[in-house]
């Protein structure tokens, strides 16, 4: 029986959708990061555009709230010269009961070439990719607790930009890992790219129990988790995805797992601090750290535009 092909890749192993970092080979991840590097200089030009998606229609379908992701996708598509359409979900037919696939079918009839989808239900972008026409491409901008692949990729770009070699690093992912689609994408990418020391740090209620099978070290003690780390990725508490009380209080969480200058001193002196945003000051991170010299939180946002340009240009250039 033939092995089932990854639905994100065509028969030649080229990217046609971006649904998850999981399952993508290292060569594809590296190609995305390399391509993103070529787009960084576009933002410094007087005319911030390249013609790679000229004549293509990109539809942003955000069924969940977003600021950074939606905005950077829109900027990325426009810098590639695409025609960009932002669907207002609250005022769309979806609010009147139209199914997700019927919404996609109607937008496809308007000659859509690419859908950028954020949805509260895990697997929604995969469902769309299964049912859209062969020439239509789908990018997952975050689905439920499952995946946020472009955030994972921009995090990898950030790490590579500052630290160069993945194979020599210790990376600590700290906070609400069990509810975080970013954490899942980051961990899969770190494993694929060959990071030898990956730590998942947080209380027992917020760290999945199956990470050890992936070679991830689970640490419930903050000091142990970030000691001598090269990279510290902080995550916010996903209160909207929690069922019942999983923590005594935000204050108690900050006391134990919040990143303060004192705790950061346990990491390597040249460690970088990352956060996918939005940050909650005084909950998972102290302002002195978020605004400090080791923070690369704002550069992450800028790198996100280049990474999303890379993803969209690559998938648009590959046939199913």
Buried (B, 14 or more C-beta within 10 A) or exposed (E): EEEEEBBBBBEEEBBBBBBBBBEBEEEBBBBBBEBBBEBBEBEEEEEEEBEBBEEBBBBBBBBBEBEBBBBBBBBBBBBBBBBBBBBEBEEBEBEEEEEBEEBBBEBBEEEBBBBBBBBEBEBBBBBBBEBBEEBBBBBBBBBBBBBBBBBBBBBBBBBBBBBEEBEEBBBBBBBBBBBBBBBBBBBBBBBBBEBEBBBBBBBEEBBBEEBEEEEBBBBBEBEEBBBEBBBBBBBBBBEEBBEEEBBEEBEEBBEBBBBBEEBBEBBBEEBBBBBBBEBBBEBBBBEBBBEBEBBBBEBBBBBBBBBBBBBBBBBBEBEB
